Amino acid sequence: LLSVSCLGDCQLHTSCGIQKCTTDFVSFTSRLNAALEDFDLEFCKALRAYSVCTYRNSKVCRGNLVYHSAVLGIGDLMTQRNCTKDGPTSSTNPEMTHDPCNYRGHTEAREHQGGEKTSPTTYLFCGLFGDPHLRTFKDHFQTCKVEGAWPLIDNNYLSVQVTNVPVVLGSSATATNKITIIFKSYQDCTDQKVYQAVTNDLPAAFVDGTTSGGDGNTRSLHIVEKVSGKYIEMHARYIGTTVYIRQLGHYLTLAIRMPQEFVMAYEESQDLQLCVNGCPSSERIDQSGHLPLPVVGKLHPWGAAAHPRSEYTLETATTKCHEKMLVRDIYFYSCVFDLLTTGDANFTAAAHSALQDVEALHPSKEHWHIFPRSGGGGVGTHSKFFVSLGLLCLILIAYL
């Protein structure tokens, strides 16, 4: 639709600057990543800058066909992208300037100012779902009790706290029914913003009723409602952080991606963070990926008495989970485990959505799937691992 080349027309109008306008636009947009959430915002800024540039050249380019084609093309693209004519514009020299409330742009600017290539930003992922299963920033997978209020994240920029309640009477299984997030004030990008979700109340606004922080035009922090009352996203551009929160059944799930430099920006007193260090050993149901076999008829090590089993059998639970997840990774086995533990089919959707969130937010595709292995609690090998009936029964006996 828009061409960098002026063909032979610009030679007849040497004072027309349309080629420079087009070159700047293409140069800027070629650096954008269509997969990122702020792509449309940045693309619209580039279009507005392009439009301003063509307007400045309107008199000297009156007889230039390329100029008129560019004007029409800009209008068409603005309509397609739902861009407003009024609003912020991108710099015609993006390498030399940056938006302090855009973390990605800020890091790119540091590269250019330093004169040499710096290491790419390392993003980390953490997720919590089910009853509950935790994937830490180190890609360790744990199953924990953690009843009550616990901090998932607590650094100098962001605090995330979850509250877990028992799922089944007589069992140590818990699930999340409340999430509180505090985005701490940061320069001129945002004031402190608090978000809170509880079961059956997943708002698309912060507790003060606003949906964004900082300048409304730049939207350095904002909430997007994807499914009313069921799924929201929060985008904190100034710290390069994205948060997904869902309600599935009676419980909540959370997934977050954050740059490593911010994840590790915390004081010694803030070391109790489940996403960073995992669950305390006293709260873990698994032990390095294994669950202990209790003495039949006695209390479990964590004091939970036996309770009636769910209506699912190993076969029906496996079939149910296989409907949503074809790969037999840890998310699949978590689904089977939760169905046999609780009998609540909503945990199938929770495990499936948790894997979808990993695929959307986790920076390394090769680490999306974690497969059970014989030792350790970290990322396993990619060979298929089939859990035998006997092993799963031992796990369930230990858990129930």
N, C-alpha and C positions, 0 to 999 in steps of 0.2 A: 504493500500500500504506500509506503514511504521509501524513497530511494535516496541513497547518499550521493549517487552520481547525478550531475546536472546535465549529462550528455553534452551536446554542443551548445545548448541554450545559454549557459552561463558565460560563454565566451562573448556573446552579444551584449551582455549586461554585466560588465566587470564590477560595477559598483553594488550589485545586488548581493546581499550577504546570506541568501537562503542556504547555500551549501554549508556555511559555518554553522547555521542554526541546526540543520539536519545532522551534521557530523556530531555536534555536541549532544543532541538527543540520543543518537544511536550509541555513542560512547557511554553515556550515563546508563541507559536501559540495558546495555549488554552486560553490565556489572550486577544487575539485579537477579535474584534467585526466585523463580516463579513458585517454588515450593514453600517459600517462607510466608508467614501470615501477613507481613506488612508490604507484600509485593504490590498490591493494588494501590495502596496509599502512596508509595514511592513512584509508581508508574504515573499516577495522576499528577504528582508534583513535577515530574519530568515533562509531561504533556503541557502543563500550564507554562513552564519555562520556555518550551518550544513555541507556544502560542505568542508569548510576550516577545520573543525574538523575531518572529515573523511580522508582528505588528510594527516593530521598530523599523523594519525594512519595507513596509507596505508601499511607500511612495516610490522608492528606487526600483522596486521589483514589480511594478504594476503590469508591465508587459511580459513578464517571465512566466512561462507555462508551468515550470517546475514549482515556482512559488505558489501559484494558485492550486496546483495539485496538493502541495503540502498543507495549505490552509484547509482544503476539503478533507484531507486525510486526518488532520488533527481533530476536526469536528466529529468525524465518524468514530475515531478511537475514543474520544471523550464520551460519546453516547454509549458505545459498547462497554466501557469500563465504569459507567455511571459516575464520571468525574464532574465535579462542579467547576464552573469557570473561575470562581473566586476561591482563593485559598493559597497555602504556601507553595512555593516553587523550589525546584532543585537548583543547585548552583551550577553555573555554566563551567565551573572549574572544580568538579567534585573532589579531585585529588587533594586540593589544598584546604578544603573546609570540611567541617563535620558538625553534625547535630549532637550536642552533648547529651541529649535525651534519647539517642539511638545508639545502643551499645555496639551493634554490628558496624555502623558507620564510624563510630568512635575508634574502634580497633583498627579499621582499615586506614583511617587518617593517621594513626600512630605509625603504621607501616611506612607510609609515604614520607612522613616527617622525619622518620629515623633514617631514611635513605637505603634501607636494606630490608629484606624479607624477614618477618618475625614468625614465630611458631603459630600455626592456626589455633583458634580458640578451641579449647577442649570443653565439650558439653557433657554433663552427667545426667543420669535419669534415675528417678525413684518412683516406686508405685506401691500402693496398698489396696488390697481388695480381699473379698472373701472373709474367712472367719478366724483371724485375718492372716493373709499371706503378705509378706513384705519383700520387695526387691530393692536392695539398698543401692546407693550411688556407686558401690563397688561391684555391682552385679551379683551380689550374694543373695540367695533366696532362702527365706526363713519362714517358719510358721510359729506364731507366738500367742501367748494369752493376753498380755498387756491390757487387762481390764481397767477401766477408768480413763483419766486424761493423761496423754503422753505426748511429748514433743517429737514430731517427725523432723522438723528443721528449726534451727534457732541460731541464725548468724546476724551479722551487722546490717543486713538488708531486708531479711525476711524471716518471719516466724510462722510455723504451721503446727497446730496442735490438733490431735484427734482424740475423740472419746469413744471407747469401745464398751459394749454391754453384752452380757451373756445371750447366746442364741438359743440354746436348748437347756432346759432345766436339768441340773445335775451334771452338766458338762462344763469343762473349762473353755469350750469354744466361745469366742466372742466375735463381734462384727462392729463396724463403725457406724454410729448414728449421729455424730456431730463433728464438724470440721470448722476450725477457726483459723483464719489467715490474717496476718498483719504485715502490710507492706510499709516499711519504715520510711519516713520522710527522706528525700534525697535531693540535695541541691535545689534547683528551681524546677525539677522535673515532676515532683509530686509531693503533696503533703502526706502525712501518715493516713493510710486507709485500712479499715478493718472490714473483713468479710466473714460472714458466719452462715453456715448451712446446717440444718438439722433434718432429720427424717420428715418427709412430707412438706418441707419448706426449703427449697433450693432456689433462692432469689437470684435475679439477674442484676443486682445492685449491691453496693456496699451498705453497711449498717446506717450510714448517714443519708441514704437515698440516692446518692450519685452513682453513675456508671463508669466514671473515668476519674483519673487524677492528673494534675498538672494542666497545661494548656489544652483546651478542648480541640484546637486545630491539630496539634501534633499527636495527641492521644498517646502519650508516653506510657500510660497505664489505663487499660480499659477492660470491660467485661463484655463478652459476646454470648448471648443466649442461643444455643443450638437447638435444643428441644425444651419447650416450656416445662419448667418444674422437674426436668429429668437430666439435663446435660448443659453445663455452662463451661466456657473457657475464659481464662484470664491471661492477658498478654501484658507483660511489663517490659516494654521495649528498652527502657533505660538501663535495665540489668539483664537484658537478653533472656528473660525467663518466661516460660509458658506453663500454665496449670490447667489441668482438666479435672472437673468434678462431675460425677454421675450419681444418680440414685437408681438402684436396681432392686426391686422389691422393697424391703423395709430398711435397706442399708445403703451406705455411701461408699464410693470408691474415689481414689485420688491418684493422679499421675502428674509428674512435674519434670521439666527439663530446665537446667540452670548451668551457667558457666562455672567451671571448677574454681576459678579465682574467687567467686562470690560464695560458693559452697564452703570453702575453707577459711573464709573470713569470720572467725568467731574466737571468743575468749576461752580460756581454760574452764571457766565456770559454766560454759555452754556446751560441755562435751556430751551431755545426755541428748543425743539426737538419733532417733531410730534410723533415719535415712543415711546417716554418716557412719555410725558405729554398730548398727544392728540392734537387736533386742538384747537386754541383759540376759545372761545365762540362766538366771532364775526364772525368767519369763518365757524362755523358749520351750516349745513342746518337742521340737526335733533336736537332735544332738549331732551336729555335723552332717545333717541330712538323714539321720536315722532316728527312729522313735523307739523308746525302750519298751520291752515287754514286761508288764507288771505281773505280780503274783495273783493268780485268779482268785477272786473272792475278797481281795483286800483293797483298800483305798489306793488310788493312783499316787504317784510321787508328789503331784501337785494338789492332792486332797479332793479330787472330784470323784464322786461315787458313780457307779454305772447307771445308765438310763436306757429307756427303750430305744431300740435301733430304728432307723428310718425305714420307710416302706421300700426303698430302693435296694436291690441286690447288686452285687458287683457287676453282673451282666447287664442289668437295666441301666445302671448308672453309667457304665462304659458306653453303652449305645446312645444314651441321652447326650453325653458330652461329645461323642464323635459326630453328632449332628452339627455341632457348631465348630469343632476344632478337629481338623484332619491330621495335624502333626501331633504325635504323642510326646510332647515336651512337658515341662514341669507345670505349665498352665493347664494342660489336659488332665494330668494326674491330680492337680489341685481341685479341678472341677469334680472329678470322681470322688475324691476324698471328702469334699464339702457335701456332696449329695448323700453319701453314705453316713455322714456325721449328722446332718441336719434334716435331710429330707426335703429341703427347700429348693425347688427348681430354679429360683431366681439366681442362685449361685452359679448356675451354668452360664447365664448371661453375663454375670460379673466377671468370670474367668475369661470369657470370650472378649468382652470389652477391654479388659486389662491388657490382653495381647494386642488388640487393635491400637490401644494407646501407646504401647511399646513401639509398634511399627510406625506410628505417627511422630513420636518424640525421641526415641532412642537414636543417638547419632551413628551407631555402628550396626549395619544390617546383619553382619555375621554374628552378632551377639543377641539378636532378637529372641532366638529360641535358646532356652536353657534346658539341657537334658540331664536327668538324674544320672549319678555315677556312684561308684562304690566308695569314694572317699572325698572329703572336703566339702565346703559349702558354697564354693564359687561357681563360675561358669564351667559347665561340663563339656565333654567332647560332643561332636555332632553325630555320633553313631546312635542308631535306634536302641532304645532301652525298654524292654517289655517287663512290666511289673507282674510277677507271678501272683496267683490267687493266694498262696500261702503268705508271701511277704506282705501283701496289702492287708490281709486279715490281721497279721501281727501288728501292723501300724494302727489299724482301727481299734484293736483291743487296747492298745496302749493309750489311744486318744480318748476313747469313750469311758 
